[in-house]
Structures are given as structure tokens and as C-alpha cells.
Amino acid sequence: MSKKRRNIELFIVDIFIAIEKIRNYTSSFRSANDLLHSSLHWDATIRQLEIIGEALNKLLVDEKFAKHSPKYFRRVVNFRNNIVHGYFGIDAEEVWNVITLHLNSLQDDIQNIVENNVDISEAIESEIEEYKKLNDVTIVKFLMSLQ
């Protein structure tokens, strides 16, 4: 089976979607402990953090994207590696800090790169169609707000 190479625009949109999903999953929680004890929300949040790190890892290979990227993007990839391989040793407070203190900055920094260097409009349209098929109105609305 051959793997289709994804373009960088789709990885960027993946990150925006993952951030939005994390916000949706965690908005009703007030602490790391509360989130940790809701296994469905915890697992879903961890999965989206993994997606962010993996997408950034792919993006940092692209010279056009990498040259405009802050150095901390590599730490995001390393964080992803820690949670993927940490299994039962994931620090809930560290995850909570990432969610509450760093997601907005990450989104802003990626948005700045996009505004000046990358046209993601086709990738957004493509993802809107995919999420319409899934009847995910929340993500469709979110993607439409990115246009």
C-alpha cells in the first residue's frame, strides 16, 4: 500500500482543528485533576495533542514553513513524543498547562505564518467537505470561520 503525501496546508488545518477540538473537550473543566478523571475527555484531548505534535513534525521538515517557525515548535513535537510514549506516566498538570497557557500562542504563531506565507483556503474547503460527511457541524462552523 502506498502512502499518499499530504501537503503542508492540510497539516496546518489539522492543527487548527485539533486546537478547536481540545477547547471543546476541555471547556467545562477547571483543573487538570478534573480532566484526568473524565477518561473520555482526557483520552480525546491527548489524541488531539498527539495530532498537533505530529503535524508540526511534518511541517518542520518543509523549508518554507520551518524558516518562519519559532524554535519552541520543536518542543511541541518533543511533548508529543513524551505523551505518545509516556502511556501511564503522562503528567496531567503539564497537559493542563499546555492547554490553558500555550494553545492560544501556538494558534496565533501558526496563523501568523499562514497569513504571510501559506494559502490554506483549498485545504480548508477540503476539510469542510470531509467534516460535512461526518455531520460534524461544530468543526464545519469552525473551519468556515477560518475562511
N, CA, C and O atoms as a GROMACS GRO file, in nm:
protein
  588
    1MET      N    1   0.083  -0.116   0.000
    1MET     CA    2   0.000   0.000   0.000
    1MET      C    3   0.089   0.124   0.000
    1MET      O    4   0.178   0.136   0.084
    2SER      N    5   0.066   0.214  -0.093
    2SER     CA    6   0.146   0.335  -0.098
    2SER      C    7   0.082   0.443  -0.014
    2SER      O    8  -0.041   0.454  -0.005
    3LYS      N    9   0.166   0.522   0.048
    3LYS     CA   10   0.116   0.632   0.130
    3LYS      C   11   0.112   0.758   0.045
    3LYS      O   12   0.211   0.795  -0.018
    4LYS      N   13  -0.003   0.822   0.045
    4LYS     CA   14  -0.018   0.947  -0.027
    4LYS      C   15   0.046   1.058   0.054
    4LYS      O   16   0.022   1.070   0.175
    5ARG      N   17   0.126   1.139  -0.011
    5ARG     CA   18   0.192   1.250   0.057
    5ARG      C   19   0.093   1.364   0.074
    5ARG      O   20   0.032   1.409  -0.022
    6ARG      N   21   0.076   1.410   0.198
    6ARG     CA   22  -0.014   1.521   0.227
    6ARG      C   23   0.061   1.652   0.210
    6ARG      O   24   0.180   1.661   0.240
    7ASN      N   25  -0.008   1.752   0.163
    7ASN     CA   26   0.058   1.882   0.151
    7ASN      C   27   0.056   1.954   0.286
    7ASN      O   28  -0.022   1.922   0.374
    8ILE      N   29   0.144   2.052   0.299
    8ILE     CA   30   0.160   2.118   0.428
    8ILE      C   31   0.035   2.193   0.471
    8ILE      O   32   0.009   2.208   0.590
    9GLU      N   33  -0.042   2.239   0.374
    9GLU     CA   34  -0.164   2.312   0.409
    9GLU      C   35  -0.260   2.226   0.490
    9GLU      O   36  -0.326   2.276   0.581
   10LEU      N   37  -0.269   2.099   0.457
   10LEU     CA   38  -0.357   2.009   0.533
   10LEU      C   39  -0.307   1.988   0.676
   10LEU      O   40  -0.387   1.979   0.769
   11PHE      N   41  -0.176   1.979   0.693
   11PHE     CA   42  -0.121   1.965   0.828
   11PHE      C   43  -0.152   2.089   0.912
   11PHE      O   44  -0.181   2.079   1.032
   12ILE      N   45  -0.145   2.206   0.849
   12ILE     CA   46  -0.177   2.330   0.920
   12ILE      C   47  -0.324   2.328   0.964
   12ILE      O   48  -0.355   2.361   1.079
   13VAL      N   49  -0.412   2.290   0.873
   13VAL     CA   50  -0.554   2.284   0.909
   13VAL      C   51  -0.578   2.179   1.016
   13VAL      O   52  -0.662   2.198   1.103
   14ASP      N   53  -0.505   2.067   1.010
   14ASP     CA   54  -0.515   1.965   1.115
   14ASP      C   55  -0.488   2.025   1.252
   14ASP      O   56  -0.557   1.995   1.349
   15ILE      N   57  -0.387   2.111   1.260
   15ILE     CA   58  -0.351   2.173   1.387
   15ILE      C   59  -0.463   2.264   1.435
   15ILE      O   60  -0.501   2.260   1.552
   16PHE      N   61  -0.516   2.346   1.346
   16PHE     CA   62  -0.626   2.434   1.384
   16PHE      C   63  -0.746   2.354   1.433
   16PHE      O   64  -0.808   2.390   1.534
   17ILE      N   65  -0.779   2.246   1.364
   17ILE     CA   66  -0.892   2.161   1.406
   17ILE      C   67  -0.863   2.098   1.542
   17ILE      O   68  -0.951   2.096   1.628
   18ALA      N   69  -0.743   2.047   1.561
   18ALA     CA   70  -0.708   1.983   1.688
   18ALA      C   71  -0.718   2.081   1.804
   18ALA      O   72  -0.766   2.046   1.911
   19ILE      N   73  -0.673   2.204   1.783
   19ILE     CA   74  -0.682   2.305   1.888
   19ILE      C   75  -0.828   2.332   1.921
   19ILE      O   76  -0.865   2.342   2.038
   20GLU      N   77  -0.910   2.345   1.819
   20GLU     CA   78  -1.052   2.370   1.843
   20GLU      C   79  -1.117   2.252   1.916
   20GLU      O   80  -1.198   2.273   2.007
   21LYS      N   81  -1.082   2.131   1.879
   21LYS     CA   82  -1.138   2.014   1.948
   21LYS      C   83  -1.095   2.011   2.094
   21LYS      O   84  -1.175   1.980   2.182
   22ILE      N   85  -0.969   2.043   2.121
   22ILE     CA   86  -0.922   2.047   2.259
   22ILE      C   87  -1.002   2.149   2.339
   22ILE      O   88  -1.043   2.122   2.452
   23ARG      N   89  -1.024   2.264   2.281
   23ARG     CA   90  -1.104   2.366   2.350
   23ARG      C   91  -1.244   2.313   2.381
   23ARG      O   92  -1.296   2.331   2.492
   24ASN      N   93  -1.303   2.247   2.283
   24ASN     CA   94  -1.437   2.191   2.304
   24ASN      C   95  -1.436   2.083   2.411
   24ASN      O   96  -1.526   2.078   2.496
   25TYR      N   97  -1.336   1.997   2.409
   25TYR     CA   98  -1.330   1.885   2.504
   25TYR      C   99  -1.303   1.932   2.647
   25TYR      O  100  -1.348   1.868   2.742
   26THR      N  101  -1.231   2.042   2.662
   26THR     CA  102  -1.183   2.081   2.795
   26THR      C  103  -1.253   2.203   2.854
   26THR      O  104  -1.225   2.239   2.968
   27SER      N  105  -1.342   2.264   2.782
   27SER     CA  106  -1.400   2.391   2.826
   27SER      C  107  -1.477   2.382   2.958
   27SER      O  108  -1.488   2.482   3.029
   28SER      N  109  -1.530   2.267   2.991
   28SER     CA  110  -1.609   2.257   3.114
   28SER      C  111  -1.525   2.216   3.235
   28SER      O  112  -1.578   2.204   3.346
   29PHE      N  113  -1.398   2.194   3.216
   29PHE     CA  114  -1.312   2.151   3.327
   29PHE      C  115  -1.238   2.270   3.385
   29PHE      O  116  -1.204   2.365   3.315
   30ARG      N  117  -1.213   2.264   3.515
   30ARG     CA  118  -1.145   2.374   3.585
   30ARG      C  119  -1.009   2.336   3.639
   30ARG      O  120  -0.938   2.420   3.694
   31SER      N  121  -0.971   2.208   3.622
   31SER     CA  122  -0.840   2.167   3.672
   31SER      C  123  -0.790   2.044   3.596
   31SER      O  124  -0.866   1.974   3.529
   32ALA      N  125  -0.661   2.020   3.610
   32ALA     CA  126  -0.600   1.902   3.549
   32ALA      C  127  -0.661   1.775   3.606
   32ALA      O  128  -0.688   1.680   3.533
   33ASN      N  129  -0.683   1.774   3.735
   33ASN     CA  130  -0.738   1.657   3.802
   33ASN      C  131  -0.879   1.625   3.752
   33ASN      O  132  -0.912   1.509   3.728
   34ASP      N  133  -0.962   1.728   3.735
   34ASP     CA  134  -1.097   1.707   3.683
   34ASP      C  135  -1.092   1.646   3.543
   34ASP      O  136  -1.164   1.551   3.513
   35LEU      N  137  -1.006   1.701   3.458
   35LEU     CA  138  -0.993   1.648   3.322
   35LEU      C  139  -0.942   1.504   3.325
   35LEU      O  140  -0.996   1.418   3.255
   36LEU      N  141  -0.842   1.479   3.403
   36LEU     CA  142  -0.783   1.346   3.412
   36LEU      C  143  -0.887   1.241   3.452
   36LEU      O  144  -0.882   1.127   3.405
   37HIS      N  145  -0.980   1.280   3.537
   37HIS     CA  146  -1.079   1.184   3.586
   37HIS      C  147  -1.203   1.171   3.497
   37HIS      O  148  -1.301   1.105   3.534
   38SER      N  149  -1.198   1.235   3.383
   38SER     CA  150  -1.300   1.212   3.281
   38SER      C  151  -1.229   1.143   3.165
   38SER      O  152  -1.180   1.209   3.074
   39SER      N  153  -1.225   1.012   3.170
   39SER     CA  154  -1.139   0.938   3.077
   39SER      C  155  -1.169   0.966   2.930
   39SER      O  156  -1.077   0.972   2.849
   40LEU      N  157  -1.294   0.984   2.895
   40LEU     CA  158  -1.328   1.013   2.756
   40LEU      C  159  -1.267   1.146   2.711
   40LEU      O  160  -1.206   1.154   2.605
   41HIS      N  161  -1.283   1.250   2.792
   41HIS     CA  162  -1.228   1.381   2.758
   41HIS      C  163  -1.075   1.381   2.762
   41HIS      O  164  -1.009   1.441   2.678
   42TRP      N  165  -1.021   1.313   2.862
   42TRP     CA  166  -0.876   1.304   2.873
   42TRP      C  167  -0.817   1.236   2.750
   42TRP      O  168  -0.725   1.289   2.687
   43ASP      N  169  -0.870   1.120   2.716
   43ASP     CA  170  -0.818   1.046   2.601
   43ASP      C  171  -0.832   1.124   2.471
   43ASP      O  172  -0.741   1.126   2.389
   44ALA      N  173  -0.946   1.189   2.453
   44ALA     CA  174  -0.969   1.268   2.332
   44ALA      C  175  -0.872   1.386   2.325
   44ALA      O  176  -0.820   1.418   2.218
   45THR      N  177  -0.848   1.449   2.437
   45THR     CA  178  -0.756   1.562   2.442
   45THR      C  179  -0.613   1.517   2.412
   45THR      O  180  -0.543   1.581   2.334
   46ILE      N  181  -0.572   1.408   2.473
   46ILE     CA  182  -0.437   1.355   2.447
   46ILE      C  183  -0.421   1.323   2.300
   46ILE      O  184  -0.316   1.352   2.241
   47ARG      N  185  -0.522   1.264   2.240
   47ARG     CA  186  -0.516   1.231   2.097
   47ARG      C  187  -0.496   1.357   2.013
   47ARG      O  188  -0.416   1.356   1.919
   48GLN      N  189  -0.566   1.463   2.045
   48GLN     CA  190  -0.552   1.586   1.967
   48GLN      C  191  -0.415   1.651   1.990
   48GLN      O  192  -0.360   1.711   1.897
   49LEU      N  193  -0.360   1.639   2.109
   49LEU     CA  194  -0.223   1.689   2.132
   49LEU      C  195  -0.123   1.609   2.050
   49LEU      O  196  -0.025   1.664   1.998
   50GLU      N  197  -0.147   1.479   2.038
   50GLU     CA  198  -0.061   1.396   1.953
   50GLU      C  199  -0.068   1.442   1.808
   50GLU      O  200   0.034   1.450   1.740
   51ILE      N  201  -0.187   1.472   1.761
   51ILE     CA  202  -0.205   1.518   1.623
   51ILE      C  203  -0.131   1.650   1.600
   51ILE      O  204  -0.065   1.667   1.498
   52ILE      N  205  -0.142   1.741   1.695
   52ILE     CA  206  -0.071   1.869   1.682
   52ILE      C  207   0.079   1.846   1.669
   52ILE      O  208   0.144   1.901   1.580
   53GLY      N  209   0.134   1.764   1.758
   53GLY     CA  210   0.279   1.738   1.754
   53GLY      C  211   0.323   1.668   1.628
   53GLY      O  212   0.427   1.702   1.572
   54GLU      N  213   0.246   1.573   1.583
   54GLU     CA  214   0.282   1.501   1.460
   54GLU      C  215   0.272   1.592   1.339
   54GLU      O  216   0.359   1.588   1.252
   55ALA      N  217   0.167   1.673   1.332
   55ALA     CA  218   0.153   1.766   1.220
   55ALA      C  219   0.268   1.867   1.220
   55ALA      O  220   0.324   1.898   1.114
   56LEU      N  221   0.304   1.918   1.336
   56LEU     CA  222   0.418   2.012   1.343
   56LEU      C  223   0.547   1.944   1.302
   56LEU      O  224   0.632   2.006   1.237
   57ASN      N  225   0.564   1.820   1.340
   57ASN     CA  226   0.682   1.745   1.300
   57ASN      C  227   0.693   1.740   1.147
   57ASN      O  228   0.801   1.760   1.091
   58LYS      N  229   0.582   1.714   1.081
   58LYS     CA  230   0.579   1.710   0.933
   58LYS      C  231   0.605   1.850   0.876
   58LYS      O  232   0.676   1.864   0.777
   59LEU      N  233   0.548   1.952   0.939
   59LEU     CA  234   0.564   2.088   0.889
   59LEU      C  235   0.708   2.138   0.903
   59LEU      O  236   0.756   2.212   0.817
   60LEU      N  237   0.775   2.098   1.008
   60LEU     CA  238   0.911   2.145   1.030
   60LEU      C  239   1.010   2.088   0.930
   60LEU      O  240   1.122   2.136   0.918
   61VAL      N  241   0.969   1.985   0.857
   61VAL     CA  242   1.052   1.930   0.750
   61VAL      C  243   1.044   2.019   0.626
   61VAL      O  244   1.136   2.019   0.544
   62ASP      N  245   0.936   2.092   0.613
   62ASP     CA  246   0.916   2.182   0.500
   62ASP      C  247   0.996   2.311   0.521
   62ASP      O  248   0.971   2.384   0.617
   63GLU      N  249   1.090   2.339   0.433
   63GLU     CA  250   1.177   2.455   0.450
   63GLU      C  251   1.099   2.586   0.457
   63GLU      O  252   1.130   2.673   0.538
   64LYS      N  253   1.000   2.600   0.372
   64LYS     CA  254   0.920   2.722   0.367
   64LYS      C  255   0.852   2.749   0.502
   64LYS      O  256   0.850   2.862   0.549
   65PHE      N  257   0.798   2.645   0.562
   65PHE     CA  258   0.732   2.660   0.691
   65PHE      C  259   0.836   2.674   0.802
   65PHE      O  260   0.823   2.762   0.888
   66ALA      N  261   0.937   2.590   0.801
   66ALA     CA  262   1.035   2.586   0.910
   66ALA      C  263   1.110   2.718   0.928
   66ALA      O  264   1.139   2.758   1.040
   67LYS      N  265   1.139   2.785   0.818
   67LYS     CA  266   1.218   2.909   0.832
   67LYS      C  267   1.141   3.021   0.901
   67LYS      O  268   1.201   3.117   0.948
   68HIS      N  269   1.009   3.009   0.907
   68HIS     CA  270   0.927   3.110   0.974
   68HIS      C  271   0.877   3.063   1.111
   68HIS      O  272   0.803   3.135   1.178
   69SER      N  273   0.917   2.945   1.152
   69SER     CA  274   0.865   2.884   1.275
   69SER      C  275   0.947   2.923   1.397
   69SER      O  276   1.070   2.926   1.392
   70PRO      N  277   0.879   2.952   1.506
   70PRO     CA  278   0.951   2.976   1.632
   70PRO      C  279   1.022   2.848   1.677
   70PRO      O  280   0.979   2.738   1.645
   71LYS      N  281   1.128   2.865   1.751
   71LYS     CA  282   1.206   2.750   1.797
   71LYS      C  283   1.125   2.657   1.889
   71LYS      O  284   1.152   2.537   1.895
   72TYR      N  285   1.028   2.711   1.959
   72TYR     CA  286   0.953   2.628   2.053
   72TYR      C  287   0.868   2.522   1.981
   72TYR      O  288   0.821   2.429   2.046
   73PHE      N  289   0.846   2.534   1.852
   73PHE     CA  290   0.770   2.432   1.780
   73PHE      C  291   0.835   2.294   1.796
   73PHE      O  292   0.765   2.193   1.802
   74ARG      N  293   0.967   2.290   1.805
   74ARG     CA  294   1.036   2.162   1.825
   74ARG      C  295   0.999   2.105   1.962
   74ARG      O  296   0.987   1.983   1.976
   75ARG      N  297   0.981   2.191   2.062
   75ARG     CA  298   0.940   2.143   2.195
   75ARG      C  299   0.799   2.084   2.190
   75ARG      O  300   0.768   1.991   2.265
   76VAL      N  301   0.715   2.137   2.104
   76VAL     CA  302   0.580   2.081   2.088
   76VAL      C  303   0.589   1.939   2.034
   76VAL      O  304   0.517   1.850   2.079
   77VAL      N  305   0.678   1.919   1.938
   77VAL     CA  306   0.700   1.784   1.883
   77VAL      C  307   0.753   1.692   1.992
   77VAL      O  308   0.710   1.577   2.003
   78ASN      N  309   0.846   1.740   2.072
   78ASN     CA  310   0.902   1.660   2.182
   78ASN      C  311   0.794   1.627   2.286
   78ASN      O  312   0.793   1.516   2.341
   79PHE      N  313   0.705   1.722   2.313
   79PHE     CA  314   0.595   1.697   2.405
   79PHE      C  315   0.506   1.586   2.350
   79PHE      O  316   0.464   1.497   2.424
   80ARG      N  317   0.479   1.591   2.222
   80ARG     CA  318   0.400   1.485   2.157
   80ARG      C  319   0.467   1.350   2.177
   80ARG      O  320   0.401   1.251   2.210
   81ASN      N  321   0.597   1.345   2.157
   81ASN     CA  322   0.670   1.219   2.174
   81ASN      C  323   0.660   1.169   2.317
   81ASN      O  324   0.648   1.048   2.340
   82ASN      N  325   0.665   1.260   2.413
   82ASN     CA  326   0.652   1.221   2.554
   82ASN      C  327   0.515   1.163   2.584
   82ASN      O  328   0.504   1.063   2.654
   83ILE      N  329   0.409   1.225   2.532
   83ILE     CA  330   0.277   1.171   2.563
   83ILE      C  331   0.247   1.044   2.485
   83ILE      O  332   0.173   0.957   2.533
   84VAL      N  333   0.303   1.031   2.366
   84VAL     CA  334   0.280   0.908   2.290
   84VAL      C  335   0.348   0.790   2.357
   84VAL      O  336   0.293   0.680   2.360
   85HIS      N  337   0.466   0.812   2.410
   85HIS     CA  338   0.543   0.702   2.468
   85HIS      C  339   0.538   0.700   2.621
   85HIS      O  340   0.596   0.612   2.685
   86GLY      N  341   0.467   0.798   2.680
   86GLY     CA  342   0.459   0.804   2.825
   86GLY      C  343   0.354   0.714   2.884
   86GLY      O  344   0.364   0.673   3.000
   87TYR      N  345   0.252   0.682   2.805
   87TYR     CA  346   0.141   0.597   2.848
   87TYR      C  347   0.087   0.639   2.984
   87TYR      O  348   0.013   0.737   2.993
   88PHE      N  349   0.121   0.567   3.089
   88PHE     CA  350   0.064   0.594   3.220
   88PHE      C  351   0.143   0.699   3.298
   88PHE      O  352   0.105   0.734   3.409
   89GLY      N  353   0.249   0.749   3.241
   89GLY     CA  354   0.331   0.847   3.309
   89GLY      C  355   0.310   0.989   3.260
   89GLY      O  356   0.395   1.075   3.282
   90ILE      N  357   0.198   1.016   3.195
   90ILE     CA  358   0.170   1.150   3.145
   90ILE      C  359   0.133   1.240   3.263
   90ILE      O  360   0.046   1.206   3.343
   91ASP      N  361   0.199   1.353   3.271
   91ASP     CA  362   0.177   1.448   3.380
   91ASP      C  363   0.055   1.534   3.348
   91ASP      O  364   0.058   1.616   3.256
   92ALA      N  365  -0.053   1.514   3.423
   92ALA     CA  366  -0.178   1.585   3.399
   92ALA      C  367  -0.162   1.736   3.412
   92ALA      O  368  -0.223   1.812   3.337
   93GLU      N  369  -0.081   1.780   3.508
   93GLU     CA  370  -0.060   1.925   3.526
   93GLU      C  371   0.012   1.984   3.405
   93GLU      O  372  -0.021   2.095   3.362
   94GLU      N  373   0.108   1.911   3.350
   94GLU     CA  374   0.178   1.960   3.231
   94GLU      C  375   0.082   1.970   3.113
   94GLU      O  376   0.085   2.068   3.039
   95VAL      N  377  -0.003   1.870   3.097
   95VAL     CA  378  -0.103   1.873   2.990
   95VAL      C  379  -0.196   1.993   3.011
   95VAL      O  380  -0.225   2.066   2.916
   96TRP      N  381  -0.242   2.012   3.132
   96TRP     CA  382  -0.332   2.123   3.164
   96TRP      C  383  -0.265   2.257   3.133
   96TRP      O  384  -0.328   2.347   3.078
   97ASN      N  385  -0.138   2.270   3.169
   97ASN     CA  386  -0.064   2.394   3.140
   97ASN      C  387  -0.053   2.419   2.990
   97ASN      O  388  -0.066   2.532   2.944
   98VAL      N  389  -0.028   2.315   2.915
   98VAL     CA  390  -0.023   2.330   2.770
   98VAL      C  391  -0.157   2.381   2.718
   98VAL      O  392  -0.163   2.474   2.637
   99ILE      N  393  -0.264   2.321   2.765
   99ILE     CA  394  -0.398   2.359   2.720
   99ILE      C  395  -0.432   2.502   2.759
   99ILE      O  396  -0.479   2.580   2.677
  100THR      N  397  -0.408   2.536   2.884
  100THR     CA  398  -0.453   2.666   2.935
  100THR      C  399  -0.356   2.780   2.908
  100THR      O  400  -0.397   2.896   2.901
  101LEU      N  401  -0.227   2.749   2.892
  101LEU     CA  402  -0.128   2.856   2.878
  101LEU      C  403  -0.065   2.868   2.740
  101LEU      O  404  -0.014   2.974   2.705
  102HIS      N  405  -0.067   2.761   2.660
  102HIS     CA  406   0.011   2.764   2.538
  102HIS      C  407  -0.065   2.744   2.407
  102HIS      O  408  -0.014   2.778   2.301
  103LEU      N  409  -0.185   2.691   2.413
  103LEU     CA  410  -0.258   2.665   2.288
  103LEU      C  411  -0.287   2.792   2.209
  103LEU      O  412  -0.274   2.794   2.087
  104ASN      N  413  -0.326   2.897   2.278
  104ASN     CA  414  -0.356   3.022   2.208
  104ASN      C  415  -0.233   3.077   2.135
  104ASN      O  416  -0.243   3.123   2.021
  105SER      N  417  -0.119   3.073   2.202
  105SER     CA  418   0.004   3.121   2.139
  105SER      C  419   0.041   3.037   2.018
  105SER      O  420   0.082   3.090   1.914
  106LEU      N  421   0.026   2.907   2.032
  106LEU     CA  422   0.054   2.818   1.919
  106LEU      C  423  -0.035   2.853   1.801
  106LEU      O  424   0.013   2.866   1.688
  107GLN      N  425  -0.164   2.868   1.826
  107GLN     CA  426  -0.256   2.902   1.718
  107GLN      C  427  -0.218   3.037   1.656
  107GLN      O  428  -0.215   3.050   1.534
  108ASP      N  429  -0.189   3.135   1.738
  108ASP     CA  430  -0.152   3.268   1.687
  108ASP      C  431  -0.025   3.261   1.603
  108ASP      O  432  -0.018   3.323   1.496
  109ASP      N  433   0.075   3.187   1.649
  109ASP     CA  434   0.201   3.178   1.574
  109ASP      C  435   0.182   3.107   1.441
  109ASP      O  436   0.241   3.147   1.340
  110ILE      N  437   0.102   3.003   1.440
  110ILE     CA  438   0.076   2.934   1.312
  110ILE      C  439  -0.005   3.025   1.221
  110ILE      O  440   0.020   3.031   1.100
  111GLN      N  441  -0.102   3.095   1.278
  111GLN     CA  442  -0.182   3.188   1.197
  111GLN      C  443  -0.094   3.295   1.134
  111GLN      O  444  -0.115   3.332   1.018
  112ASN      N  445   0.004   3.346   1.207
  112ASN     CA  446   0.097   3.445   1.152
  112ASN      C  447   0.178   3.389   1.037
  112ASN      O  448   0.200   3.457   0.937
  113ILE      N  449   0.222   3.266   1.050
  113ILE     CA  450   0.296   3.202   0.941
  113ILE      C  451   0.207   3.188   0.818
  113ILE      O  452   0.248   3.217   0.706
  114VAL      N  453   0.084   3.145   0.841
  114VAL     CA  454  -0.011   3.127   0.731
  114VAL      C  455  -0.040   3.259   0.660
  114VAL      O  456  -0.035   3.267   0.538
  115GLU      N  457  -0.069   3.361   0.738
  115GLU     CA  458  -0.106   3.490   0.679
  115GLU      C  459   0.000   3.545   0.585
  115GLU      O  460  -0.033   3.611   0.486
  116ASN      N  461   0.123   3.518   0.614
  116ASN     CA  462   0.231   3.575   0.535
  116ASN      C  463   0.296   3.480   0.435
  116ASN      O  464   0.373   3.523   0.350
  117ASN      N  465   0.265   3.350   0.445
  117ASN     CA  466   0.344   3.256   0.365
  117ASN      C  467   0.269   3.140   0.301
  117ASN      O  468   0.319   3.081   0.206
  118VAL      N  469   0.151   3.106   0.349
  118VAL     CA  470   0.084   2.984   0.304
  118VAL      C  471  -0.064   3.010   0.280
  118VAL      O  472  -0.131   3.070   0.364
  119ASP      N  473  -0.113   2.965   0.167
  119ASP     CA  474  -0.256   2.975   0.137
  119ASP      C  475  -0.322   2.843   0.175
  119ASP      O  476  -0.297   2.740   0.112
  120ILE      N  477  -0.405   2.846   0.279
  120ILE     CA  478  -0.470   2.723   0.325
  120ILE      C  479  -0.615   2.713   0.280
  120ILE      O  480  -0.688   2.625   0.326
  121SER      N  481  -0.659   2.801   0.192
  121SER     CA  482  -0.801   2.804   0.155
  121SER      C  483  -0.850   2.674   0.094
  121SER      O  484  -0.960   2.629   0.126
  122GLU      N  485  -0.771   2.613   0.006
  122GLU     CA  486  -0.813   2.485  -0.054
  122GLU      C  487  -0.818   2.374   0.051
  122GLU      O  488  -0.907   2.290   0.048
  123ALA      N  489  -0.723   2.374   0.143
  123ALA     CA  490  -0.722   2.272   0.248
  123ALA      C  491  -0.844   2.289   0.339
  123ALA      O  492  -0.904   2.190   0.382
  124ILE      N  493  -0.880   2.412   0.368
  124ILE     CA  494  -0.999   2.437   0.450
  124ILE      C  495  -1.123   2.385   0.378
  124ILE      O  496  -1.206   2.317   0.438
  125GLU      N  497  -1.135   2.417   0.252
  125GLU     CA  498  -1.251   2.369   0.174
  125GLU      C  499  -1.259   2.217   0.173
  125GLU      O  500  -1.366   2.159   0.189
  126SER      N  501  -1.145   2.154   0.155
  126SER     CA  502  -1.139   2.007   0.153
  126SER      C  503  -1.185   1.949   0.287
  126SER      O  504  -1.262   1.853   0.291
  127GLU      N  505  -1.137   2.008   0.395
  127GLU     CA  506  -1.175   1.959   0.528
  127GLU      C  507  -1.320   1.989   0.561
  127GLU      O  508  -1.386   1.910   0.629
  128ILE      N  509  -1.371   2.102   0.514
  128ILE     CA  510  -1.514   2.130   0.533
  128ILE      C  511  -1.596   2.019   0.471
  128ILE      O  512  -1.692   1.971   0.533
  129GLU      N  513  -1.561   1.977   0.352
  129GLU     CA  514  -1.635   1.870   0.285
  129GLU      C  515  -1.626   1.739   0.363
  129GLU      O  516  -1.725   1.667   0.375
  130GLU      N  517  -1.509   1.708   0.416
  130GLU     CA  518  -1.492   1.585   0.494
  130GLU      C  519  -1.574   1.588   0.622
  130GLU      O  520  -1.638   1.489   0.657
  131TYR      N  521  -1.573   1.702   0.692
  131TYR     CA  522  -1.648   1.711   0.817
  131TYR      C  523  -1.799   1.721   0.794
  131TYR      O  524  -1.878   1.683   0.880
  132LYS      N  525  -1.840   1.771   0.677
  132LYS     CA  526  -1.982   1.767   0.642
  132LYS      C  527  -2.028   1.623   0.629
  132LYS      O  528  -2.138   1.588   0.672
  133LYS      N  529  -1.945   1.539   0.568
  133LYS     CA  530  -1.978   1.397   0.555
  133LYS      C  531  -1.995   1.330   0.691
  133LYS      O  532  -2.073   1.236   0.706
  134LEU      N  533  -1.922   1.379   0.789
  134LEU     CA  534  -1.929   1.325   0.925
  134LEU      C  535  -2.041   1.390   1.007
  134LEU      O  536  -2.063   1.354   1.122
  135ASN      N  537  -2.108   1.487   0.948
  135ASN     CA  538  -2.212   1.564   1.017
  135ASN      C  539  -2.159   1.634   1.142
  135ASN      O  540  -2.230   1.647   1.242
  136ASP      N  541  -2.035   1.677   1.136
  136ASP     CA  542  -1.974   1.748   1.248
  136ASP      C  543  -1.993   1.899   1.228
  136ASP      O  544  -1.904   1.968   1.176
  137VAL      N  545  -2.109   1.947   1.269
  137VAL     CA  546  -2.146   2.086   1.248
  137VAL      C  547  -2.050   2.181   1.320
  137VAL      O  548  -2.019   2.288   1.268
  138THR      N  549  -2.005   2.143   1.437
  138THR     CA  550  -1.916   2.228   1.515
  138THR      C  551  -1.786   2.256   1.441
  138THR      O  552  -1.743   2.371   1.432
  139ILE      N  553  -1.725   2.153   1.388
  139ILE     CA  554  -1.598   2.171   1.317
  139ILE      C  555  -1.621   2.240   1.182
  139ILE      O  556  -1.538   2.319   1.138
  140VAL      N  557  -1.731   2.210   1.116
  140VAL     CA  558  -1.762   2.278   0.990
  140VAL      C  559  -1.773   2.430   1.015
  140VAL      O  560  -1.716   2.510   0.941
  141LYS      N  561  -1.847   2.468   1.120
  141LYS     CA  562  -1.860   2.609   1.153
  141LYS      C  563  -1.724   2.672   1.184
  141LYS      O  564  -1.692   2.782   1.139
  142PHE      N  565  -1.645   2.598   1.260
  142PHE     CA  566  -1.512   2.647   1.293
  142PHE      C  567  -1.429   2.668   1.167
  142PHE      O  568  -1.367   2.773   1.150
  143LEU      N  569  -1.428   2.570   1.078
  143LEU     CA  570  -1.350   2.582   0.955
  143LEU      C  571  -1.399   2.698   0.869
  143LEU      O  572  -1.319   2.768   0.807
  144MET      N  573  -1.528   2.717   0.865
  144MET     CA  574  -1.583   2.828   0.788
  144MET      C  575  -1.537   2.962   0.846
  144MET      O  576  -1.520   3.060   0.773
  145SER      N  577  -1.517   2.966   0.977
  145SER     CA  578  -1.469   3.090   1.040
  145SER      C  579  -1.324   3.119   1.004
  145SER      O  580  -1.279   3.233   1.017
  146LEU      N  581  -1.251   3.019   0.960
  146LEU     CA  582  -1.111   3.039   0.919
  146LEU      C  583  -1.098   3.097   0.778
  146LEU      O  584  -0.993   3.147   0.740
  147GLN      N  585  -1.207   3.089   0.703
  147GLN     CA  586  -1.201   3.137   0.564
  147GLN      C  587  -1.192   3.285   0.555
  147GLN      O  588  -1.185   3.340   0.445
   0.00000   0.00000   0.00000
